[in-house]
């Protein structure tokens, strides 16, 4: 039996062992708490009722007999009219106190005394009414004096005695209750001492056995973690005992494997990032764009428009200069806007009949950083997929704003826009990390480079209404040079 219990205990989880130890400690505490709470509640309730009863009884005027007898005499000799007499007030106060005491008392003797007091008050009320009736009738002075001497004074004396008896019994009960309290406290102290000894023995046993059952495998595990902390990712834990420690051991092995996977993933992402940057740079040296630009320059030169030739050559030079950006991967928004402006100046010469543009980015955004060549691909999409597919003149607007936790740049065009079905496809394409092919690759490339540089919280989003507009937004962190 003992071996079976030991085996079950060894197979328990550490949390179960700790809970079991707490249970062994809490059960005696629970019994003690219930025992003490019940006894204290019962005793306290009785004691409070008695105290309250005594307090209420003390409200009964000790001068009730003297006051009532005197007020009755004044009424009889007609020193006070019945309307000004204090008799009603004295009787009402006395009845109110007796009613409260009836709710609080729980002894037969006191209930008997209160019953007598109520009868006396009823009698006094009847005597008062008889006297008032005699006064109204007249010539009943002798009869009223007889009522006062033989009835009123006798009954007030009896009533006063009953209240004294009531208070005496309450004091006796309080003394008895105090003695019961003392006995209860002594019993509680004995129980507390007994339970304290039991708990002390349990704590001593549990504080020795439970730590011993878990320290050995943890020490073995700590040696493995030390090796991992030193950078040795080839080490593995081989602990086979202890439920939690076994889980921790397996988790450590899984974590080490995951770290290895993450290291490989970081290497791949860095390669991917460099590839994306290289591809976006290659896109700027698009032979079609360069050919068309040079062809436009030749056409302007043949037409003799020297100013536009100079302007286009300058814009083309600025375009490639900012594309290279001295080998930097992250540039200022100001530099990025110069790159976009150069591109738009070149394209406006080619598409002057259909293209208008406006830069509305606040100057306070210019010092912040952005991956280079992030806005130009979006502008290029706006031109070729928005403006060119619309009949008539179209406008591209580039704006920006500072938000609470991030800054926002956007490119808006009033071109043909996209249907909801097509918009859903583009959104999915932008965030598809396994994307291949050239369709919407510019937006995907920009989003991927921002994500790899700044994290998942940042990137590209798109909104569009067919035949009305398209807005591509770029969410960036606050990053200065």
Secondary structure, DSSP 8 states (H G I E B T S, - for coil): -HHHHHHHHHTS-HHHHHHHHHHHHHHHHHHHHHHHHHHHHHHHHHHHHHHHHHHHHHTS-TTHHHHHHHHHHHHHTTSS-GGG-SHHHHHHHHHHHHHHHHHH--SHHHHHHHHHHHHHHHHHHHHHHHHHHHHHH-S-HHHHHHHIIIIIHHHHHHHHHHHHHHHHHHHHHHHHHHHHHHHHHHHHHHHHHHHHHHHHHHHHHHHHHHHHHHHHHHHHHHHHHHHHHTT-TT------S-HHHHHHHHHHHHHHHHHHHHHHHHHHHHHHHHHHHHHHHHHHT-HHHHHHHHHHHHHHHHTT-HHHHHHHHHHHHHHHHHHHGGG-SEEEHHHHHHHHHHHHHHHHHHTTTTEEEEEE--GGGTTBEEESSSSHHHHHHIIIIIITTSSS-EEEEEEEEE-SS-EEEEEEE-S----HHHHHHHHHHHT-TT--SSTTHHHHHHHHHHHHHH-TT-EEEEEEETTTEEEEEEEE---B-
